[in-house]
Amino acid sequence: MSQIQNICKYSSSLASSFNKNIEKRSRTISQESLQECAVCGDIAVCQHYGVRTCEGCKGFFKRTVQKKSKYVCLSNQSCPVDRRRRNRCQFCRFQKCLGVGMVKEVVRTDSLRGRRGRLPTKQKDNDYFGIYHNLSLISTLVNSHKDTTPDISCLDYATYSEPPHVNSPLIVRESENVRKFYLILNSSVKRIEQFIYRIPGFSELCEADQELLFQSASLEMFVLRLSYRTNSNDSNIVFCNGMIMHKTQCERVFGDWLFNILEFSKQLKNLEMDITSFVCLCALAVMTERHGLQEPRKIEGIQLKIIESLRGSLIFNPTYQRGSYHFSRILSILPELRSLSMQGLQRIFYLKIEDLVPIPSTIDKMFVASLPF
């Protein structure tokens, strides 16, 4: 009998210890999962539209995008947005949503609501047609990308040199750096233009919208394509025009902008995108909402087709079927890309003021397209 009592005591002790460990682990998991909402600071359990947010801000952002709501701030567009005051100014709340990186393109419109992008169990005939259309669009984008990407076997080493020892006067050195900067940017943008004008549906837009989208997206595309090609471990950088330069040379030419591009390149590499996902991302960087568009509905239609192609490429790719989370992560880098574009524009603006070298007209036009941002 005493032996049975000892066994019962031992079992009770084990159960008590097990329960304590479970409670301790649950508290740890709970503390880890209950983080702050990036918008208002309320409790946020998981990510929504690329950012960790609470259910309230998630719902607000979703409704705003789906209904295409337009808000007006009654103050100076800098209202505090926190848990207590988040409902006071919808304009500032939505701007903060965008500011922390929530991605509008991830929100499903009326045509995409339902099964969160999952394929139905039984395919219908029109589904097969849709898949064929997506493959056709991706194939066009991939071929356009390859045709406008520098051939590794024919790179231009004309201006390449190892970490330089320059003895010429500073003013000569600086003007030469500016000249190289304009040369690289101008010739790269011409390559980028070829890709943009081959995006399916782009040529069907009115000329004014074509020009606005091209000018607005040129620097974003420059950063995106350069980041995709660049490896942080390499000492050389290859530009869209086939010119190759040592990183030390590029630092002199591009200034701090280069450092931020290289950091963005690491972020891009972490996404492990294949070529199909990357070309869709490039097309989305172009076909997006811009201030002053004359036919925004047309552009939105093309954008939705590209989004579905990107979603499809992730679903059907056997290498990584990471679903909507990976889809969201890819789209979430678009705000960062736009920020880097604005940094490049600031760099150009200062060089334009210094006026050491005349600015090419192609680059000068970017300022007109970017003013409304």
C-alpha positions in Angstrom: 0.0 0.0 0.0 2.8 2.4 0.9 4.4 1.6 -2.5 1.2 2.6 -4.3 1.1 5.9 -2.2 4.7 6.6 -3.2 3.9 6.1 -6.8 0.8 8.4 -6.5 2.9 11.1 -4.8 5.6 10.8 -7.5 2.9 11.0 -10.3 1.4 14.0 -8.6 4.8 15.7 -8.3 5.5 15.1 -12.0 2.1 16.5 -13.0 2.6 19.6 -10.8 6.0 20.2 -12.3 4.7 19.6 -15.9 1.8 22.1 -15.3 4.2 24.7 -14.0 6.5 24.4 -17.0 3.4 24.7 -19.3 2.3 27.8 -17.5 5.7 29.3 -17.7 6.1 28.5 -21.4 2.6 29.9 -22.1 3.5 33.2 -20.3 6.7 33.4 -22.4 4.9 32.8 -25.6 2.2 35.2 -24.7 4.7 38.0 -23.9 6.6 37.3 -27.2 3.4 37.4 -29.3 1.8 40.5 -27.6 3.9 43.3 -29.2 2.9 46.8 -30.0 1.0 47.9 -33.1 3.3 49.9 -35.3 0.6 52.5 -35.9 -1.1 53.2 -32.6 0.8 51.2 -30.0 -2.1 48.9 -29.1 -1.6 45.1 -28.7 -0.6 43.4 -31.9 -0.5 39.6 -32.3 0.6 39.3 -35.9 1.4 41.1 -39.1 -1.2 42.6 -41.4 -0.4 44.0 -44.9 3.4 43.7 -44.2 3.5 45.3 -40.7 2.7 44.1 -37.2 -0.5 46.0 -36.4 -3.6 45.6 -34.1 -6.9 44.4 -35.5 -8.3 48.0 -35.3 -5.7 49.5 -37.6 -5.8 46.5 -39.8 -9.5 46.9 -40.4 -9.2 50.7 -40.8 -6.5 50.3 -43.4 -8.4 47.6 -45.3 -11.7 49.6 -45.4 -9.8 52.7 -46.5 -8.1 51.0 -49.4 -11.1 48.9 -50.5 -13.5 51.9 -50.4 -10.8 54.3 -51.8 -11.7 56.7 -49.1 -10.3 60.3 -49.1 -9.7 62.0 -45.8 -9.0 65.6 -44.8 -7.0 66.7 -41.8 -8.5 69.6 -39.9 -5.2 70.5 -38.3 -1.6 70.6 -39.7 -1.4 66.9 -40.9 0.7 65.9 -37.9 -2.0 64.7 -35.4 -0.8 62.2 -32.8 -1.9 58.7 -33.5 -2.0 56.4 -30.5 -4.4 54.0 -28.8 -6.5 56.7 -27.3 -6.5 59.2 -30.1 -6.3 57.0 -33.2 -9.9 57.7 -34.3 -9.7 61.5 -34.1 -8.0 62.1 -37.5 -8.5 59.5 -40.2 -6.1 61.3 -42.6 -3.2 61.2 -40.2 -4.0 57.6 -39.2 -3.9 56.4 -42.8 -0.7 58.4 -43.5 0.9 56.7 -40.5 -0.2 53.3 -41.8 1.6 54.0 -45.1 4.5 55.5 -43.2 5.2 52.4 -41.2 5.1 50.3 -44.4 1.6 48.9 -44.7 1.1 47.9 -48.4 -2.0 48.9 -50.3 -1.4 46.4 -53.0 -1.8 43.5 -50.5 -5.4 44.5 -49.7 -7.8 42.5 -51.8 -10.2 44.5 -53.9 -13.8 43.3 -54.7 -12.5 41.0 -57.4 -10.0 39.3 -55.1 -12.0 38.9 -51.9 -12.7 35.4 -50.7 -10.1 32.7 -50.3 -7.1 34.8 -49.6 -5.5 34.0 -52.9 -5.6 30.2 -52.5 -6.5 28.2 -55.6 -9.8 26.4 -55.6 -9.8 22.7 -55.3 -11.5 22.1 -58.6 -10.2 24.2 -61.5 -12.7 25.7 -64.0 -12.0 26.4 -67.6 -11.7 30.1 -67.1 -9.2 29.4 -64.3 -7.0 27.6 -66.7 -7.3 30.6 -69.1 -6.3 32.9 -66.2 -3.3 30.8 -65.4 -2.3 30.8 -69.1 -2.6 34.6 -69.2 -0.4 34.9 -66.1 2.3 32.7 -67.6 2.1 34.8 -70.8 2.5 38.0 -68.8 5.4 36.7 -66.8 7.1 35.3 -69.9 7.0 38.7 -71.5 8.4 40.4 -68.4 11.2 37.8 -68.0 12.3 38.2 -71.7 12.2 42.0 -71.4 14.3 41.8 -68.3 16.9 39.6 -69.9 17.0 41.8 -73.0 17.8 44.9 -70.9 20.2 43.3 -68.5 24.0 43.7 -69.1 25.8 40.7 -70.6 28.3 39.5 -68.1 30.7 38.5 -70.9 30.6 42.0 -72.4 31.0 44.4 -69.5 32.5 47.9 -69.9 35.8 48.2 -67.9 36.7 51.6 -69.5 36.4 53.6 -66.3 37.2 50.7 -63.8 40.1 51.1 -61.4 41.0 49.7 -58.0 40.8 52.0 -54.9 42.3 55.1 -56.6 45.2 57.3 -55.7 44.2 60.6 -57.3 46.6 63.5 -57.5 44.5 65.9 -59.5 42.9 69.0 -57.9 39.8 68.4 -55.8 37.5 70.4 -58.1 38.6 68.4 -61.1 38.1 65.2 -59.2 34.6 66.2 -58.0 33.4 67.3 -61.5 34.6 64.0 -62.9 32.7 62.1 -60.3 29.5 64.0 -61.2 30.1 63.4 -64.9 30.4 59.7 -64.2 27.3 59.7 -62.0 25.2 61.4 -64.8 26.6 59.0 -67.4 25.8 55.9 -65.4 22.3 57.1 -64.5 21.4 58.4 -67.9 22.4 55.3 -69.9 20.9 53.0 -67.2 17.6 54.9 -67.4 17.5 54.3 -71.2 17.8 50.6 -70.6 15.1 50.8 -68.0 12.9 52.7 -70.4 13.0 49.7 -72.8 11.8 47.4 -70.0 9.0 49.7 -68.9 7.6 50.2 -72.4 7.4 46.4 -72.8 5.2 45.8 -69.8 2.0 44.3 -71.1 -0.7 47.0 -71.2 1.7 49.9 -70.8 1.6 50.9 -74.5 -2.2 51.0 -74.4 -2.1 53.9 -71.8 -2.4 57.5 -73.0 1.0 59.2 -73.7 0.7 61.5 -70.7 0.3 58.6 -68.3 3.1 56.7 -70.0 5.5 59.6 -69.5 4.4 60.2 -65.9 4.8 56.5 -64.9 8.2 56.3 -66.7 9.6 59.5 -65.1 8.2 58.6 -61.6 9.5 55.0 -61.6 12.9 55.4 -63.3 15.0 55.9 -60.1 13.0 53.2 -58.3 13.7 50.8 -61.1 17.4 51.8 -61.1 17.7 51.0 -57.4 15.7 47.8 -57.7 17.6 46.3 -60.6 21.0 47.4 -59.2 20.1 45.8 -55.8 19.0 42.6 -57.4 22.3 42.2 -59.3 24.6 43.3 -56.5 26.1 41.0 -53.9 27.2 42.6 -50.7 30.4 40.4 -50.7 31.5 41.5 -54.1 33.9 44.4 -54.5 32.5 45.4 -57.9 29.2 46.8 -59.0 27.6 46.3 -62.4 25.2 48.9 -63.7 22.3 48.5 -66.1 24.4 50.0 -68.9 27.0 47.3 -68.5 29.6 49.6 -66.9 31.5 48.0 -64.0 33.1 49.9 -61.2 34.9 49.2 -57.9 32.8 50.0 -54.8 35.3 52.6 -53.8 34.8 54.4 -57.1 31.0 54.2 -56.6 31.2 55.7 -53.1 32.9 58.8 -54.6 30.3 59.0 -57.4 27.1 58.1 -55.5 27.9 59.3 -52.0 25.7 58.1 -49.1 23.0 56.9 -51.5 25.1 53.9 -52.4 25.4 52.8 -48.8 21.6 52.8 -48.5 21.2 50.9 -51.8 23.6 48.2 -50.6 21.6 47.8 -47.4 18.4 47.5 -49.4 20.2 44.9 -51.6 20.7 42.7 -48.5 17.0 43.0 -47.6 16.1 42.0 -51.2 18.4 39.0 -51.1 16.8 37.8 -47.9 13.5 37.4 -49.8 15.2 34.8 -52.1 13.1 35.9 -55.1 13.4 34.0 -58.3 13.4 35.8 -61.6 9.6 35.5 -62.1 8.8 37.1 -58.8 11.4 39.8 -59.4 10.1 40.9 -62.8 6.6 41.1 -61.4 7.9 43.3 -58.6 9.6 45.5 -61.2 6.4 45.9 -63.1 4.5 46.7 -59.9 7.0 49.5 -59.1 6.0 51.1 -62.4 2.2 50.3 -62.6 1.2 52.0 -59.4 -0.9 55.0 -58.2 0.8 58.3 -59.0 -0.5 61.8 -58.6 -1.7 63.3 -61.8 -2.7 60.2 -63.7 -5.4 60.7 -66.3 -6.5 57.0 -66.5 -6.0 55.5 -63.0 -8.6 52.8 -63.6 -6.7 51.4 -66.6 -3.5 51.3 -64.5 -5.3 49.7 -61.6 -6.5 46.9 -64.0 -3.0 46.2 -65.2 -1.7 46.3 -61.6 -4.2 43.7 -60.5 -3.1 41.4 -63.4 0.5 41.7 -62.3 -0.4 41.1 -58.6 -2.2 37.9 -59.6 0.8 36.8 -61.7 3.1 37.4 -58.8 0.7 35.5 -56.5 0.5 32.6 -59.0 4.2 32.4 -59.4 4.6 31.9 -55.7 1.8 29.3 -55.5 3.1 27.2 -58.4 6.8 27.4 -57.6 7.8 24.1 -56.0 11.0 25.6 -54.6 9.1 27.7 -52.1 5.4 27.6 -51.4 5.3 30.1 -48.7 1.9 31.5 -49.4 0.4 34.8 -48.7 3.0 35.7 -46.0 5.9 35.6 -48.5 3.7 37.5 -51.0 3.1 40.2 -48.4 6.8 40.4 -47.6 7.7 41.0 -51.2 5.2 43.8 -51.6 6.2 45.4 -48.3 9.5 46.5 -49.8 7.8 48.9 -52.2 7.6 51.8 -49.7 11.3 51.4 -48.9 12.0 51.5 -52.6 10.2 54.7 -53.1 12.1 56.2 -50.1 15.4 55.3 -51.8 14.2 56.9 -55.0 13.6 60.1 -53.2 17.1 59.9 -51.7 18.5 59.6 -55.2 16.5 62.6 -56.3 17.9 64.6 -53.4 21.4 63.7 -54.5 20.6 64.8 -58.1 19.1 68.0 -56.8 22.2 69.0 -54.8 24.4 68.2 -57.8 22.1 70.3 -60.0 22.5 73.3 -57.6 26.3 72.9 -57.6 26.2 73.0 -61.4 29.7 71.4 -61.9 28.4 69.5 -64.8 25.3 70.1 -66.9 22.4 67.7 -66.0 21.1 65.5 -68.8 17.5 66.3 -69.8 16.3 62.8 -69.1 17.3 63.1 -65.5 16.2 66.7 -65.2 12.6 65.6 -66.1 12.4 63.4 -63.1 11.9 66.4 -60.8 8.6 67.4 -62.6 7.2 63.8 -62.1 8.3 63.6 -58.5 7.0 67.0 -57.3 3.6 65.8 -56.2 4.9 63.1 -53.7 
